[in-house]
Amino acid sequence: MKFSQILTVVIGVCVLASAMPASAATMNYKLGVQSGTTSDVYAADSLANAEVSGFDTIDLAIEALKQGDVDFVLGDLPTLKFYQADSDGLSIAGSFSEEDFGIGVAPGESDLLDAINVALGEIVDSGEYDTIFAATFGDEIVVLTDDTDANTAAAYPAEPTGALADALDAGNLTFGTDPYYPPFESYDADNNVVGFDADVAAAIAGKIGAAYDDTDFGAIMHEKTWDELLAFGYDDYDATLSAMTKTAQRAENTDFTRAYYSSKQGILASAASPTISGVADLNGTYDVADPVVEEEDDSPSVTLVISALTVGLIAVARRKN
C-alpha cells in the first residue's frame, strides 16, 4: 500500500470519528402523581410503560418535578394551574379525561344525601354557585355537569334521621377534607381551611340551616389524609368534601351527591421536561443523549490513538516499500 493511500484512509477515519454523533439512550417517561387519585389510577390503567411515582400530597409531586426527579406531574387541572401560576418555569402540557367531583356520604345515610343534594340544587339555581366559583377561579368558564336523575331529592327530609339528625342536633355539618390541595382546600395564615370546597361547604350548611330554622347551623372542615378519606370510614365526620372525583369504584363504598364541580385532569411540565403532543405520548419513550463522562486516567485520547495509528501505518508502509 502506498503512503498516499494509507494517509487517505487515516484522514477518512479521523473525519468519521469527529463526525460521529453522541450516542443516545431511550427513556421511559417518569410521572409524579398523588397516590390514590384518579390520575394515579389513570396512569396504572393507561400508561403502563411510564415510570410512575406516587406521593402523599400533590405539592410533594410538584417539588419532585422542580428537582428533575420526574418529567411530568398528572393531577386535577385546576390544581396544576394553581401551582403553575405560583412557580416560574412550570407550564400546562395538556389535559385529558373529563371528571366530576361529588360529596360523599356513608351508604344508607339517605336523609343526609338528600339534604345536601337539595342544598346544592338551590345554590346552583339561585346563582350563588357562580359567585362562589368566580371567587376561586375568576373568569374561567366551566360548565357544571347536571347528573341529577329521578332519584335525586327535590325536597328536604321532613323528619331528619341518622347523620343529618345528629348534625342538626350538634349545630354543624362536619366535612372530612384533605386540606393540602389548593385552590380547593388549604390552610390560610390563621389556620383556617379556605378554598372552593370550603365555600361550597359553608353555602350548603347555610341552605340546610335555613330549611330547618337554624340560622346558626354551620360547616366544619375537618382534616383527614387522602388515604383516610378513601377508606370512607365516616368515623368523626359526616361527609367527604375534598375535590373527590366520582368513580364507579369509589361508589361501591360511598354514596355520592350530584356533581358540584366538573373538570379535567392535566399534565404539568417543567422547563426541562421532554416535549409531548398529548397524554398518549406518555405511554411511549423518548431519546436523551448519553452524558459525557470525563475520565481522569492515563488512557490515550482518540487523537493520540489516531496519531499513533498514523505513525504505525506509515512505518509499515515504509517497510513494505
N, C-alpha and C positions, 0 to 999 in steps of 0.2 A: 504494500500500500504506500502510495506517495505521501509525502508530508503534507502537501496541499489538500489531499483527500481527508487525511486524519484531522487536520485543522478545521476543515469544513464540518466534520462530524462533531467535533468538540464544541464548535460555536453553536451548532444546532442544539446540542444537549444543554448548553448554557441558556439559550433563548427559551427552550421548553421549560427549564427549571424556573426561570424568572417569571414566565407567564403562567405557571401552574396556579390555579386558584386555591384559596384556603379551603380545606375540607369542611363539610357541614354535617351536623347531626340532626336527626329527625326527633322532634319532641312532641309528647302529648301535652295538651293544654292543661294547665293547673288552675283549678277553680276553688274559690272560697265560698262557703255558704254558712248560714246559721243552721246548726243541727236541728233536725226535726221539722223544718219549714217546708213549704211546698216547693221551694227552689231545690232543697236537698232531695226531695222525692223525685222531682223532675230530672235532676242530674243522674240519679240512680237508674231511672227508667229509660231515659232517652239519650244520655251522654255516657255510655258505658266505657268509651275509650279515654275519657278525661280522667285526670287525677284530681279527685275531689277531697278537699279538707273541710271538715265540719268544725265550727267554732261555737262556743257557748252563747255569744252575742254577736250582733251584726257589726258593731264597732271593732271587735277583735278581727273579724274577717277583713274589714276595710283597712285596718292597720297592717295586716299581712300583705295586702295589695300595695300599700305605700312602700313597704320594705322590700318588695320584689319577691316575696315568698309564694305568691300566686299570681297568675296572669290576669284573672278577672274575678269579680265577685258577682254572684247572682242573688237577687233579692227582690222585694216589692219595689216597683218603680218609684213611687213617691219617696220612699226612704232613701233610695240610692240618689235621687235628685237632691234630697236634703244634704247628704254628705258631699255631693259634687259641688254644690253652691258654697259649702263651708271649707273646701280644700282646693288649693291650686293644683293643677296637673291631673285632676280626675275628670272623666267625661263619660257620658252615657253612650255605650257602643251598640245598643239595640234593645228591643223589647220583644216579649213573646207571651203567650199563654194568658188569656184573659181570665180573671178570677173575681169572685165576690166574697166580701167579708160578712160574717154573721156573728151575732151574740149567742153564746151557748148557755143553755140551762141544763140541769140534771134531767135525765129521762124520767118522765112521769110527772114533772112539775108543770102541768098544763096551764094552771092559772097564771103562774109567773110568765110563762112563754106567751100566753095570750095578752097579758098586760103590757109587756114590752113591745109586742107586735102592734098593738093598738096605739101605744105612745109613739112609736116610730112612724106609723101612718099619719098621725096628727102633725108630727114635726115636719114631715115631707110635704103634706098638703097645705100647711099654713105658710110655707116659705121659710120657716125657721132653719130648716136643713141647709138651704142655700146660704144663709147668713153664717152658720157655723162652718160650712165648707169654705167660704171665702176668707174667713178669719185665719184659716190654716194654709190654704192653697192659693189664695189670691184670685186672679182672674182665670186660672186654669179651668178648663171645662171638662167635666167627666159626667157621662150620662149614667145615672144610678139604675142598675138593673131592677126591674119590678118582677120579682119572682113569687109574688103572692098568688095564692090559689083559693079554691073554695074552702079549704081548711084553715085559712088564715083568719084569725079572730077579727071581728069588726066592732066588738064592744068589750068593755072591761068586765071581768067576772063580778057578778052581783054579790056573791058570798065568798070572798077570797079564802083559799085553803093553802096548806103546805108552805113552801118557801115565801110565797107572796104574803100570806097572812103573817108569817114571822117577821118579814121585813117591815110591814106596816106597823106591827107592834113595836119594833125596835126604832122606828122613825127614820130608817135609811135603808137603801139598797146597796149591798156591797158587791163590787165588781172585782174579780181577780184579773190582774194585768201584769205584764212583764214590762216595767217602765224604763226600758233602755232601747226604745225603738222609735226615735223621732221621725217624722213630726206627729206620729200617732199618740205616743206617750213617752214622757221623760220627766225628770225632776227639774224644777226651777231652783233659783238661788235660795228659796225659802223651804226647800224640800217638799214642795207640793207637786203632785203629778199633774202635768199640763199636757195639752195637745188635743188633736181632733177627737180622739176617743174619750178623753176626759170631758170635753164639751158636750159630746153626744150623751154621755152618762148623766151629766147634770140636767140636760134637757129632758131625758127620759124620766128621771126622778121627778122633775117639775110637773110633767104631764100626769104621772101616776098619783102624785100627791094631790093635785087639783081634782082628780077623779074621785078621790076618797076623802076630800075635805081636810087634807093635812098639808097646810101651806109650809110647814117646817120640814116636810119629808125631803131628804137629800140623798146624794150619791157619795159613796166612799170608794176610792180606787185603792185596792189592797195589793201590795206587791207579791207576786209569785214568780218563780222561774218559769221559763218556757216549758221545760220538761214537766213541771208540776201542773201547768195548765193542760198539757197534752194528756196527763193522766186522768183528767176530768173527775177529780175527787170531790169537789164542791164541799170540802170539809169546813172551811172558815170563810167562805164567800158564796154569794147567791148565784152569780152569773159570770161568764167569761167575756170580757170586752178588751181585746188586745190584738187588733189587726189580724184576726184569725180567718184564714180562707175556709170557706165551706167546701168540704170534700166528702165523698161517699164514705171513705174510711173513717173519718172523724165522726160522721153522723151515726156510726154504729155505737158510739159511746156517749154522745151528747145530742140534744135537740137544738137545732139552730133556728134563730128568728129569720125573718125576711132580711134580704141584703141591706146593709146600711152603708156600704161603700163598694164601688166597682173599680177595678184597676187592672194592671198587667204586671208581670214580672219583668225585670230589667237586667241589663248587663252593665256593670261598672268597670271602666278601664282606667289604667294609669298611662302616663306618657310613655312608659317603657313596654306597654302591652303590645302583643302582635296585632296586626291589622286583620279584622274579620268583617265579613259581609252580613252575618246574622248568626243566630244561635246554632244553626245546623253545623257551622264550621267547627264548633267546639267539640264535636264528636270525631274530628279528624286529627291531623298532626300538622306541625309547621316546622320549617327549617331554621336552624340557628347555626351561625358559624362557630366552629370549634375555637375555644380560647387559645391564644398564642401563649405557649409555655416557654418562658425564658430559662434555659438550662445553664447553670453556672459550673459546668465541669470542663475538663480539658479536651472534650471531643472536638475534632476539627470541624469547622464550619463548612457549609456547602461550597462556598467559594474556594476554600483551601482544598477540599476534596477534588473539586473540578480542576483546580490548578495542578494538583499532584497528578491527577489522571492525565492532564495535558502533557506534563513533563515526561511521564512514563510512556505515553504513546509516541511522543517524539523520539525518546530513546529507542523504543522498539523499532520505529521506522528507520532510524539511523543504522541500527544493526542489520535490518533486512536489506538496506540499500548498500 
